[in-house]
Amino acid sequence: MRKKLRIGLLNIMPEAEKYEINILRLMDEQPISVEIVLIKAINHTYKSSNNQHINNHYITFWQAVEAKKLDGLIITGAPVENMDFEKITYWNELLEILDYAQHHIISTMGICWGGIAIGKYLGINKVALPNKLFGVFTSECLHKEHWMCDETKPVFDCPQSRYAGLNEDELAIAEKNFTIRLLVNSEEAGHFIFESSNERFIAHLGHPEYDANRIVFEYTRDKVKGLNHIPLHFDVNNPVDNWHQNSINFFGSWLGMLKNKTE
């Protein structure tokens, strides 16, 4: 009987119960059997989330690893790009989790701010963007032999929705010093996927888990707030998801890598 991978989802997104569906639907489309463990941050107040859902379905990271080993961990984005890391209530908690993951979890993936947090953990500083990077951007794999790259389609589209990124000069220096390996570049979105040299961490500053409806939702939400964030390269009046298969492949390749390392 093949081993079922145990994947933790540390969810710190607003309306956590709605966001988790984005990850769960992609996992449901995979041929590899997966157990998803929903994880909450102890020092985060889930003000916009359904507290009954959080209490009934989420556990802390330490409860998760005490129960059974995690093979992989996903750290979601969070609307805190403009905050200093030290002012984020759960930052020290996250550092402790990353320290543990460094030695006990095969691979930890950070999405959007989660990827920025991994960059910070690896010594790469965050930079504020002049405008929100929002839309769907053409990107290219830099290493076509890497597990995350579809060799038949090394150029692909990926959603982005963030106010910050990582310092490009520091990313280049970190790669030169063999701290990280840059994996994907976009002319407009920069180098937004990289892994640590020990392959324990992979940072994805985009949102491969988003579907077209999520981008429309964020556009409408921002518009209600008086923010003129019109997504680039994406028509909100005729939303088309042309990255879904690539997202399935990305998460599937990640799970496949985890499975290979557990056998």
N, C-alpha and C positions, 0 to 999 in steps of 0.2 A: 504494500500500500504506500502510495507516495505521500510524502510529508506535506501537510497544509502549512503554508507560510503564515506566520503571525506578524501582522503589521500594525504598529501603533499610529494613530492619527491624532496628533496634538493640535487641536482645533482652537484657534484664538481669533477667528473671524467673527464679525458682527452677525447676529442671527445664525448662530452656529448650527442649529438644527436644519436650517435651509441650505447652508453652505455644504454641509457634509455630504449631501446628495450628489454634488458634483464629483466628489472623489469616489463615492460608493458605486455610482453608475459606471464609471470607467473600470473599476475593479470587477464589476459583474460581467463585463465584456471580455474578460481574460480567460484563457484556457487553463491557467494555473489556479489551483484551489487556494483561497486566501481567507484567513480570519482577520477581520478588522477590529481593533480594540480602540474605542473612542476615548480619548484622553483630554482632561481639562487641566488648565493651569491653576494651581492652588491660589496664587496671588493675583488672579484676574477676576474682575467682577463682570459677569456675563449679563450686563444690563439690558441689552437688546435681544437676548435669547430667551427661549422658553425654559425657565428654571426647572420646571417639573421634568422636562425632557433631559436636561443636563443631569439632574440628580438621579434619574432612573437609568440612564444609558452611558454616562461618562464616569470614569474613575481617574485617579491621579496617576501620574507616570510611575511613581514608586509602588503603587498598588499593582500596576500592570506588570512591572518587571519582577515583583515579588511572587506573583501568581505563576508566571512562566516566562521564559526568555522571549524577547522580541527579536525577530530576524531583521526587520526593517522599521524605520520610523519616518513619518512625514510630518513636517512642521509647516503649518499653513501661513498664509500672509496675515497681516493685521494692519489696521489703519493708524499706524504709529510711525510712518516714515519720517515725519517732520519732528519727532521727539528725540532728544538725546537718549541713548540707550540706558544710561544710568537712571533716568527719570521714569522709565517704564517699570511698572510695579512687579512684573514677573521676570525682569531681565536676569537677576541673580539666580532665580529658579531655573531659567533656561540655560544659563552657563553650567549649572550643576548637571543638568540633563545632557548637555553636549559633552561634558567631561566623561560622564558615564558611557555615552554612546561611542565615544572615541575608542573605548576598550572592549565594549560588550555587545554592540549592535553592528551587524555586517555593513549596513549602509543607512545613512540618515539623509533624507532629502528635504531641503528647504525650498518652499515655493514663495515667490514674490518677497515680502518682507522676511519670511523665514530664510530665504536664500541670502538676503542682505545680512541677516543676523549671523549666518554661517560665515560669510565673508568677514564680518567684524571679529568673530571668534578666531579666524585664521590670520588676523592682523591687517585686514584691508579696510580702509575707512569708507564710510558712507558719504555720498555727495547729494545735496539737494538739486533737483532739476529745475530749470527756469519755468517750465510748464509741466503739467501732468502728462506723462507718457501714456497715451490711451488710444487703443485701436488694435489693429492686426498688422503685424510687420513681417516682411520677408526676411528670412534668416538662412544661414548656411552652416552646415557641420564642417568643422575644421579638421576632424580626424575621421575619415569615412570608415575606418576599421573598428571604431569604438562601438561598444554594445548599444549605445543610445542612438546611433545613427542608422537610418535606413539607407543602405548603399544605393538603392534604386532611386531614392528621392532625397539627395543631400540638401536640396534647397526646399524650404517649407515655410509655411505661415504660422505665426503664433500670436495669441493675444497678449497685450501688455496693459497694465493698469496700475501705475505707481507714480509717486511724487519724488522718488529718490532712486539712486543707483549706487554703484561702487566706483571708486576712483580708477579710471582706465589706466593711468600711469602706474598706480600701485598694483593693479591686476597684472600688468606686463612684468613688473619687477618680481612679483610673487611667482609668476611662471618661470622667469629666468632663474630664480633661487630654488626652483623645484618644490615650492610650497603647494602650488596648484597646477592644474592643466586646463587651459582654456579650450572649450569644446564647441561653442557656437558663437557666431558673430552676426550682427545685423547692422547695416549702415546707419539706421536710425535709432535702434535700441541698444547698440553697443554689444559688448561681450556679456551675454546674460545667462549662459550655462557654463559652469566649470566644476571640476572635482578636486578634492584634496589629493595630494600626491600619494597618500596611503589608501586612497579610494574609499575611505570611511564616510566621506561627506560629498554630496552633490548638491550644488546650488542652482536653482532655476528661477531667475528673477521674473519670468513671465508667468502666465496663467494657462498652462496646457489643459487644465481641468475645466475651464470655462466653455460653455456653449454659447451660441449666438444670443439666446434669450438673456443670458447673464450680462452681456455687454449692453444690450438694450436697457435692461434693468438699471445698470449703473449710470448710463446716460440720462435716463429719466430721473433717477434719484438726484444726480448732480444738478440737473436743470431745475428741479423743485427747490433746491437750495440756492438757486441764483448763480450757479457755476456753469460757465459756458464751455464745458468739456465735450466737444464733438469728436467722436472716435475717428481716427485716421484710417483710411483704406477699409472702411466698413460702413455700409449703408444701413442706418437704423430703420429706414422705411422699407427696406427689402433685405432683412438679415439673413445671411447665408453662412453656414458653418463649413468652411473649406479646410479646416485643420483637424477635424474630429479623428480621422483615421490615423493621422500622425500622433495624436495624443494617445490613442489606444496602443499604438506601437511603442511609444516612449515608455509608458507605464508597464506595458507587457515586457519590454526588454529589461527594464529595471527588475521586475519580478523574476524574470528568467535568470538574470545575473545572481540574484539572491538564492534562487533555487540551486543553481550550480555550485554555489559556495557552501550550501548546507549538505550536499550529498558526499 
